[in-house]
Amino acid sequence: MITEDDVYLPSEILLQEYIMMDYGFVYKGHERFITSWPWNYGQFEEDIIDICFEILNRSLYFLENPAKDYSQRNNVVYVCRVVSAMINSNDDNGVLQGNWSEDYSTGVSPLEWNGSVAILRQWSARGGQPVKYGQCWVFAAVMCTVMRCLGVPTRVVSNFRSAHNVDGNLTIDTYYDRNAEMLSAKKQDKIWNFHVWNECWMIRKDLPPGYNGWQVLDPTPQQTSSGLFCCGPASVKAIREGEVHLAYDTPFVYAEVNADEVIWLFGDGQAQEILAHNGSSIGKEISTKMAGSDQRQNITSFYKYPEGSPEERSVFIKASRKMLRSGRTFSPFLDLLGSGGFRNQPVWLQLHLAGTPEWGQDLLLKLRAGRVPDSAHPRGPIRLEVRFCAQALLHNGGTREPLWRQTVHLNLDFGEEIQWPLLLPYNNYRNKLTDEKLIRVSGIAKVEGMRRFILVLKDISLELPHLSIEVPERAEVGKALRVHVTLTNTRTVALSHCKMVLEGSGLIHGQISNDLGTLVAGHTIQIHLDLYPFKAGLRQLQVRVSSSEVKDIKGYRDIYVAAARAS
C-alpha cells in the first residue's frame, strides 16, 4: 500500500489487523453483558476475490452503465457505497436477505452463521440469489470480508442501545401502560439492544479538510440513501462534532449514538405523562476488536464527547439545529420536558439480580425501594402499589406479549429503605423468548394519594451453557492437529437436535458438521477429531453448537500454525 492511496493506513500493526486478519469478533448482547462472537472473515480463501468482483458487477450501478461504473472504481467512496447496497438484497439481488421475524424455516437463522465464506459462496453458486438470512451483525461481517479483500482497511463496530430514528428528530419515544407493559412503538423509531456496522479507513476528498480516517458504512437495510438501501460513508469525526450536513447519511448515524429517550405512561389512547427522559442512555459501549489482540476496544469517545459534558450538549444543540433546518420534525411532546415532574419523586426504586441469570433456571430479583430524604416531600409513611411485567426483548428493541406479572404493596416510612424478593419461574419464560434470550422486567409504582408514577427497568441477558475446546498451542502445516470439544449441559433442561459446526480459515476447507442428537440435562458430549492445517500463521478455530432450545453456544481457540518442515 503506497502513501498516495486514498486508503493508505500509516501503521503496520493496523494494516495487519484491518486488511490481513482473516478472523475477528462481533460484539453482541447487552451493554452490561457484552458477548464476543468469533467470526471467520476468510477474505483470502479460494475464489473470494472473484466473488467480490462479482458483487460489483451485479450492482445496479454496473447494470445501468458499465463504463461509468468501471471509471469510478478508483473512488473508494463510490466503491463503499456500491458494496453497502449490494450486501443487502432490498433493491437488487444482493448477498443477504434480512429477516427479523423469528421464522427462519426457509433458510438459516442469522445466529447460525460462523463466517462470511459460506454465505458468499452460496450467493455466487446460486447465480446471485440472496442468501437467507441475515441481521445486522451478519451484514456487517460479510461487508468486512468484501472490503478487506478489496484492500480497504475495515473493522466491525457494535453500538449498544442504538437508536433507529426514522424521522430524524433526535428523540425516541417509548411507551408503557399502567400495568408496566411495554407497548408497541407508535412509529418506527426504536432502540435496538445493539446494532452493528462497519468502519472503513479512507481519505475524504469530497469533504472539507479534517474528516479523513474512519468512516461509518452500514449495509443493514434501514433507510434509503440516494434511492438505495445503503448508508455512508459518514465521517466519525463529523459525527463527534455534530457536522450532520456532511455526506453521507451523517444525521442518521449521529442519531444512532446521540438521540434522547423519552419514556411515556400511555393510557386512554394517548401519552399521558413522562416517566423518564434519558439524555445519555443511547450510544453505549461502542466496541470493536482491538488491533493485535482478542480484547474488546471501547471506541465511544471517537463518536461523542463524554455524556453530560458541556461539549456533548453543545454538539447536540448544534446538530439539532442543523437537522431542524433540514425540515425534520421534532417531537410535539418535548415542551412537556421542562416541567420536570418526573424527576422530583418522593421514592426511588431499583431492580437487581440475586445471582447469575442462567437460561433454564428460575430468576430471582430484588426490588430495592427507599424514601428520598427531601424536605419537599411529606415525612409521614407512604404506601406504594408496584405492578411488574416481564416480556421477551427483541433484538430490534420491540417486545413480545407479557410472560409474567406480579403486584406488590409496600409501606415506606421516611428515611426507610427496604428490599422485596421477586421470583420469575423458568416455566414462565420457557418457549417464550427469542433466540437472543433477553428479558425486560419493568415496574411502575403508584404513590397512594398522589398522582405520581415511578418507573423501574431491568434488562436480563440469560447466560447459556459453555463449551470448551482443547488443542495444542502449536501446529504444523500438513500435520494432524488433534481437537477435543466438550459441552456439558449444566441446566435442568435437555438440549434437543444438537448440531456442532467447526470452521476456520487455513484450518478447515469450508466447514465440518456433526449431528449430536439430544444432550440430556447434566450430561456431557465430547468430540475428538483431527484437522490438517493448510496455511501457516496465526489461525482461529471456531466452534458453534446449536439446538432447538439454544442457537448460539460458541467458542474459539487461537492456534499458531508453523510452516511445514523441509523433509
C-alpha positions in Angstrom: 0.0 0.0 0.0 1.5 3.3 -1.1 1.2 6.7 0.6 -0.8 8.2 -2.3 -3.6 5.7 -1.9 -6.9 7.0 -0.6 -6.9 4.1 1.8 -3.3 4.4 3.0 -3.1 3.5 6.7 0.3 4.5 8.2 0.7 1.7 10.7 1.9 -1.9 10.0 0.0 -3.1 13.1 -3.2 -1.6 11.9 -2.7 -2.9 8.4 -2.2 -6.4 9.7 -5.4 -6.2 11.6 -7.7 -4.3 9.2 -6.5 -5.8 5.9 -4.7 -9.1 6.6 -6.5 -10.5 9.6 -9.0 -13.1 8.4 -10.9 -13.7 11.6 -12.3 -11.4 14.3 -15.1 -10.8 16.7 -18.6 -9.4 16.6 -19.9 -7.9 19.9 -23.5 -8.7 20.8 -25.8 -8.8 23.7 -26.5 -6.0 26.1 -24.4 -3.0 27.3 -24.0 -4.7 30.7 -23.4 -8.2 29.3 -21.4 -7.9 26.1 -20.5 -11.2 24.4 -17.8 -11.7 21.8 -18.8 -13.8 18.8 -15.9 -15.3 16.8 -16.3 -14.7 13.1 -14.4 -16.2 10.1 -13.9 -13.4 7.6 -11.9 -15.6 5.2 -11.1 -12.9 2.7 -8.1 -14.8 1.3 -10.0 -18.1 0.8 -10.0 -19.5 -2.7 -12.5 -17.8 -5.0 -13.5 -15.0 -2.6 -11.7 -12.3 -4.6 -13.7 -13.4 -7.7 -16.9 -13.3 -5.7 -16.1 -9.7 -4.6 -15.8 -8.6 -8.2 -19.0 -10.5 -9.0 -20.7 -8.4 -6.3 -19.5 -5.2 -8.0 -20.6 -6.5 -11.4 -24.1 -7.3 -10.3 -24.8 -3.9 -8.7 -27.5 -1.7 -10.2 -24.8 0.9 -11.0 -22.9 -1.5 -13.2 -26.0 -2.9 -14.8 -27.3 0.6 -15.7 -23.9 1.9 -17.1 -20.9 -0.5 -17.0 -18.5 2.0 -18.5 -19.4 4.7 -15.9 -19.2 2.2 -13.1 -15.7 1.0 -14.2 -14.5 4.5 -14.4 -15.4 5.2 -10.8 -13.9 2.0 -9.2 -10.8 4.0 -8.3 -13.0 6.1 -6.0 -13.2 4.4 -2.6 -16.3 6.4 -1.5 -18.1 5.1 -4.6 -17.0 1.5 -4.2 -18.0 1.5 -0.5 -21.5 2.8 -1.3 -21.9 0.1 -4.0 -20.8 -2.7 -1.6 -23.0 -1.3 1.2 -26.1 -1.5 -1.1 -25.1 -4.9 -2.5 -24.6 -6.7 0.8 -28.4 -6.5 1.4 -31.0 -7.6 -1.2 -33.7 -4.9 -0.8 -33.0 -3.2 -4.1 -31.2 -5.8 -6.1 -30.0 -9.4 -6.0 -27.7 -8.5 -3.1 -25.9 -11.1 -1.0 -28.2 -11.4 2.1 -31.9 -11.2 2.7 -32.8 -9.7 6.1 -35.2 -11.4 8.4 -36.3 -10.1 11.9 -39.5 -12.2 12.1 -38.1 -15.1 14.2 -39.2 -17.6 11.5 -36.2 -18.9 9.6 -37.7 -22.1 8.4 -37.0 -21.3 4.7 -33.3 -20.5 5.4 -30.6 -20.3 8.0 -31.1 -18.4 11.3 -28.7 -15.4 11.5 -27.4 -16.8 14.7 -26.2 -20.0 13.0 -23.6 -18.4 10.7 -20.0 -18.8 11.7 -18.4 -16.7 9.0 -18.7 -15.0 5.6 -17.2 -17.6 3.3 -20.1 -20.0 3.3 -22.5 -17.0 2.7 -20.5 -15.6 -0.2 -20.0 -19.0 -1.9 -23.7 -19.8 -1.6 -24.7 -16.5 -3.1 -22.3 -17.0 -6.1 -23.2 -20.6 -6.6 -26.9 -19.8 -6.9 -26.3 -17.2 -9.5 -26.7 -14.2 -7.2 -29.8 -15.2 -5.4 -29.9 -13.7 -1.9 -28.8 -15.9 0.9 -31.4 -16.4 3.7 -31.0 -14.9 6.3 -29.1 -12.0 7.9 -29.3 -9.5 10.6 -27.1 -6.5 11.3 -24.0 -8.4 12.6 -24.1 -10.8 9.6 -24.5 -7.9 7.1 -21.6 -6.0 8.7 -19.3 -9.1 9.0 -19.8 -10.0 5.3 -19.1 -6.4 4.2 -15.9 -6.5 6.3 -14.8 -9.6 4.3 -15.5 -7.9 1.0 -13.8 -4.6 1.8 -10.7 -6.2 3.3 -10.5 -8.4 0.2 -10.7 -5.3 -2.0 -7.9 -3.7 0.0 -9.9 -1.2 2.1 -9.0 -1.2 5.9 -12.2 -2.2 7.6 -13.5 -3.2 11.0 -16.8 -4.2 12.5 -18.3 -1.9 15.2 -21.1 -2.6 17.7 -23.2 0.2 19.2 -25.2 -0.8 22.3 -28.6 0.8 22.8 -28.6 2.0 19.2 -31.4 4.5 18.2 -33.3 3.9 15.0 -34.6 7.4 14.5 -36.6 7.4 11.3 -37.9 11.0 11.4 -34.6 12.4 12.4 -35.9 14.4 15.4 -33.2 13.0 17.8 -36.0 11.7 20.1 -37.0 8.1 20.6 -40.4 7.8 22.4 -41.2 4.5 24.2 -44.5 3.7 25.9 -45.6 1.7 29.0 -49.2 1.2 30.3 -50.3 1.3 33.9 -49.5 -2.4 34.2 -45.9 -1.9 33.3 -46.2 -3.5 29.9 -44.0 -2.0 27.2 -46.2 -1.2 24.2 -45.6 -1.4 20.5 -44.0 1.7 19.2 -46.4 4.3 17.8 -43.9 4.9 14.9 -40.9 3.1 13.5 -38.5 4.6 15.9 -36.9 2.1 18.3 -33.9 1.5 20.4 -32.1 -1.7 19.3 -30.3 -3.6 22.1 -27.3 -3.4 19.8 -26.6 -2.6 16.2 -23.5 -3.5 14.1 -22.0 -1.5 11.3 -18.6 -1.1 9.6 -15.9 1.5 9.6 -13.6 1.9 6.6 -10.4 4.0 6.7 -10.1 6.4 3.8 -9.3 10.0 2.7 -12.4 12.0 2.1 -11.6 14.3 -0.8 -15.3 15.1 -1.1 -15.3 16.8 2.3 -13.6 19.8 3.8 -10.2 19.1 5.5 -10.2 17.3 8.8 -12.6 14.4 8.1 -10.3 11.7 6.8 -9.9 8.4 8.7 -12.6 6.1 9.9 -15.9 6.3 8.1 -19.2 4.6 9.1 -20.8 2.3 6.5 -23.9 0.3 7.3 -25.2 -2.4 4.9 -28.2 -3.3 7.1 -31.3 -2.1 5.1 -32.7 0.5 7.5 -33.4 3.5 5.2 -32.6 4.6 1.7 -29.7 6.8 0.6 -29.9 8.3 -2.9 -32.7 5.9 -3.6 -31.0 2.7 -2.5 -30.8 0.9 0.8 -27.2 1.8 1.9 -25.6 4.0 4.5 -22.4 6.0 4.5 -19.6 6.7 4.4 -20.2 9.1 7.3 -17.1 10.6 8.9 -16.7 9.5 12.5 -15.1 12.9 13.2 -18.1 14.7 11.7 -20.4 12.6 13.9 -18.4 13.6 17.0 -18.6 17.3 16.1 -22.2 17.3 15.1 -21.5 18.2 11.5 -24.6 16.5 10.3 -24.7 18.4 7.0 -21.7 16.5 5.7 -22.2 13.5 3.3 -23.2 10.7 3.6 -26.1 9.9 5.9 -24.4 11.6 8.9 -27.7 12.7 10.5 -29.0 9.1 10.7 -25.7 7.8 12.2 -25.5 10.7 14.6 -29.0 9.9 15.9 -28.0 6.2 16.4 -25.4 7.2 19.1 -26.9 10.5 20.4 -30.7 10.6 20.4 -32.6 11.2 23.6 -35.0 8.7 25.0 -38.4 9.8 26.4 -40.5 7.2 28.2 -44.2 7.8 28.5 -47.1 6.4 30.5 -49.8 5.6 27.9 -53.5 5.3 28.6 -56.9 6.1 27.2 -55.4 6.2 23.7 -52.8 8.8 24.4 -49.5 9.6 26.0 -50.4 10.9 29.5 -47.2 11.8 31.2 -43.4 11.5 31.0 -42.0 8.7 33.2 -38.3 9.4 32.3 -36.2 11.5 30.0 -32.8 9.9 29.3 -30.2 12.1 27.6 -27.4 9.6 28.0 -29.0 6.1 27.6 -28.3 5.8 23.8 -25.0 5.0 22.1 -23.3 3.0 24.9 -20.1 0.9 24.8 -19.4 1.4 21.1 -17.0 -1.5 20.6 -14.6 -3.2 18.1 -11.8 -5.8 18.2 -8.6 -4.3 19.5 -5.8 -4.4 16.9 -3.3 -7.2 17.6 -5.4 -8.6 20.4 -8.5 -10.6 21.1 -9.7 -7.9 23.6 -12.6 -5.6 23.0 -11.8 -1.9 22.5 -14.3 0.8 23.6 -14.3 3.5 21.0 -17.3 5.5 22.3 -15.0 8.6 22.7 -14.3 8.7 19.0 -18.1 9.1 18.4 -19.0 11.6 21.0 -17.8 13.7 23.9 -18.4 12.4 27.5 -22.1 12.2 28.3 -23.3 15.3 30.2 -20.2 17.3 29.4 -20.6 20.9 28.1 -19.0 19.8 24.8 -21.5 16.9 24.4 -24.6 19.1 25.0 -23.2 21.9 22.8 -22.7 19.5 19.9 -26.1 18.0 20.4 -27.7 21.5 20.2 -25.7 22.3 17.1 -26.7 19.0 15.4 -30.4 19.5 16.4 -30.5 23.0 14.9 -29.0 21.8 11.6 -31.4 18.9 11.5 -34.4 21.2 12.3 -33.3 23.5 9.4 -33.3 20.5 7.1 -37.0 20.0 7.6 -37.1 17.2 10.2 -40.0 17.2 12.6 -39.4 17.4 16.3 -41.5 15.6 18.9 -44.6 17.6 19.8 -44.3 16.4 23.4 -40.8 17.9 24.0 -42.3 21.1 25.5 -43.5 19.0 28.4 -39.9 18.1 29.4 -39.5 21.4 31.1 -42.0 20.5 33.8 -39.5 18.0 35.3 -42.2 16.5 37.5 -40.9 13.0 36.7 -37.6 14.0 38.3 -39.0 15.1 41.6 -40.2 11.8 43.1 -40.6 11.0 46.8 -39.4 7.4 46.3 -36.6 5.7 44.4 -36.7 2.2 43.0 -34.1 -0.2 41.8 -34.2 -3.8 40.4 -31.2 -6.1 41.0 -30.5 -9.7 40.1 -29.7 -12.0 43.0 -27.1 -14.2 41.3 -26.1 -15.1 37.7 -29.2 -15.3 35.4 -28.9 -18.7 33.7 -31.2 -19.9 30.9 -33.2 -22.9 32.1 -33.3 -21.7 35.7 -35.7 -19.6 37.8 -34.7 -16.0 38.1 -34.6 -14.2 41.4 -34.7 -10.4 41.5 -34.7 -8.0 44.4 -36.6 -4.7 44.4 -34.9 -2.0 46.4 -37.1 0.9 47.4 -36.3 3.9 49.5 -37.6 7.3 50.5 -35.9 10.4 49.1 -34.6 12.4 52.0 -36.1 15.7 50.8 -37.9 18.3 52.9 -40.2 19.0 49.9 -41.9 15.6 50.4 -44.2 14.7 53.4 -42.4 12.9 56.3 -45.3 10.5 57.0 -45.4 6.9 55.7 -46.0 6.4 52.0 -47.9 3.4 50.5 -46.9 2.1 47.1 -48.5 -0.2 44.6 -45.9 -1.6 42.2 -47.0 -3.5 39.1 -44.4 -5.7 37.4 -44.3 -7.1 33.9 -41.7 -9.3 32.1 -41.5 -9.5 28.3 -39.2 -11.1 25.8 -37.0 -8.4 24.4 -36.3 -8.4 20.7 -33.0 -7.5 19.2 -34.6 -4.6 17.4 -36.0 -3.1 20.6 -39.5 -4.4 20.5 -41.1 -6.8 22.9 -43.4 -9.8 22.9 -46.6 -10.4 25.0 -46.1 -10.4 28.8 -44.8 -13.7 30.2 -45.0 -12.8 33.9 -46.9 -10.3 36.1 -46.8 -9.5 39.7 -48.1 -6.8 42.0 -46.6 -5.8 45.4 -47.7 -3.3 48.0 -45.1 -1.5 50.1 -45.2 0.8 53.1 -42.2 3.2 53.4 -41.5 5.4 56.4 -39.4 8.5 56.0 -35.8 7.6 55.6 -36.6 3.9 55.3 -35.1 1.5 52.7 -36.5 -2.0 52.0 -35.9 -5.0 49.8 -38.5 -7.2 48.2 -37.8 -10.5 46.5 -39.4 -11.3 43.1 -39.3 -14.8 41.5 -39.6 -15.2 37.8 -40.0 -19.0 37.3 -38.4 -20.8 34.3 -41.8 -22.2 33.2 -43.0 -18.6 32.7 -40.3 -17.8 30.1 -39.8 -21.3 28.7 -40.6 -21.2 24.9 -41.4 -17.5 25.2 -38.0 -15.9 24.4 -36.3 -15.1 21.2 -33.0 -16.7 20.2 -31.3 -13.8 21.9 -32.6 -14.9 25.3 -33.2 -11.4 26.6 -35.9 -10.4 29.1 -37.1 -6.9 30.1 -38.6 -6.6 33.6 -40.4 -3.4 34.1 -42.3 -2.0 37.1 -44.5 1.1 37.6 -45.2 2.3 41.1 -48.2 4.4 42.0 -47.9 6.5 45.2 -51.2 6.3 47.1 -52.9 9.6 47.4 -50.7 11.3 44.8 -50.7 11.2 41.0 -47.1 10.1 40.9 -45.9 7.2 38.8 -42.4 5.9 39.1 -40.7 3.6 36.5 -38.1 0.9 37.2 -36.5 -1.3 34.5 -34.1 -4.2 34.3 -32.9 -5.9 31.2 -31.7 -9.5 31.7 -29.4 -11.4 29.3 -29.5 -15.1 30.2 -26.3 -17.0 30.3 -26.0 -20.1 28.1 -24.1 -23.4 28.6 -20.4 -23.1 27.8 -18.3 -25.4 25.6 -14.6 -26.0 26.0 -12.0 -26.5 23.2 -8.7 -28.2 23.8 -5.9 -28.0 21.1 -2.1 -27.9 21.2 -0.7 -24.4 21.3 1.3 -25.0 18.1 0.5 -26.9 15.0 2.2 -27.6 11.6 1.0 -27.3 8.1 0.0 -30.8 6.8 0.3 -32.5 10.2 -2.6 -33.8 12.2 -4.0 -31.4 14.8 -6.0 -33.2 17.5 -9.0 -31.2 18.6 -11.2 -32.0 21.7 -14.5 -30.3 22.1 -16.6 -30.7 25.3 -20.1 -29.5 26.0 -21.7 -30.1 29.4 -25.4 -29.4 29.8 -25.4 -27.9 33.3 -29.1 -26.9 33.0 -32.1 -28.9 34.1 -33.5 -28.9 30.5 -32.4 -31.2 27.7 -31.0 -29.7 24.5 -32.5 -31.5 21.5 -31.3 -31.8 17.9 -27.8 -30.6 18.8 -25.5 -29.8 15.9 -21.9 -28.8 16.0 -20.2 -26.8 13.3 -16.4 -26.1 13.1 -14.9 -23.5 10.8 -11.5 -21.7 10.5 -9.6 -20.2 7.6 -6.4 -22.1 7.0 -7.5 -25.0 9.2 -10.6 -26.3 7.5 -11.8 -26.3 3.9 -15.3 -25.0 4.3 -17.0 -26.4 7.4 -17.2 -29.6 9.4 -20.6 -30.5 10.8 -21.6 -33.2 13.3 -25.1 -34.1 14.4 -25.0 -34.7 18.1 -28.6 -35.7 18.9 -30.0 -34.8 22.3 -27.9 -33.7 25.2 -29.7 -34.7 28.4 -29.6 -32.4 31.4 -26.4 -33.0 33.4 -24.7 -35.0 30.7 -21.6 -34.2 28.6 -20.8 -34.6 24.9 -17.2 -35.0 23.8 -16.0 -34.8 20.2 -12.5 -35.7 19.1 -11.2 -35.1 15.6 -8.1 -34.4 13.6 -7.6 -31.3 11.5 -4.9 -30.8 8.9 -3.9 -27.1 8.7 -3.0 -25.9 5.2 -1.9 -22.3 5.9 0.8 -21.1 8.3 0.4 -18.3 10.7 -2.0 -17.4 13.5 -5.3 -19.1 12.9 -8.6 -19.3 14.8 -10.8 -22.4 15.2 -14.4 -21.5 15.7 -17.0 -24.0 17.1 -20.7 -23.5 17.3 -23.3 -25.8 18.9 -27.0 -25.1 18.1 -30.1 -26.9 19.3 -33.8 -26.5 19.2 -33.7 -24.6 22.5 -30.5 -22.6 22.2 -29.0 -21.5 18.9 -25.7 -19.8 19.8 -23.3 -21.7 22.0 -20.0 -20.6 20.6 -16.3 -21.0 21.4 -12.9 -20.5 19.7 -9.2 -21.1 20.1 -6.3 -19.3 18.5 -3.7 -21.6 17.1 -0.3 -20.8 15.7 0.4 -22.9 12.7 4.1 -23.3 11.7 5.2 -23.8 8.1 5.8 -27.4 7.0 9.3 -28.5 7.8 11.6 -29.4 4.9 11.9 -33.2 4.6 
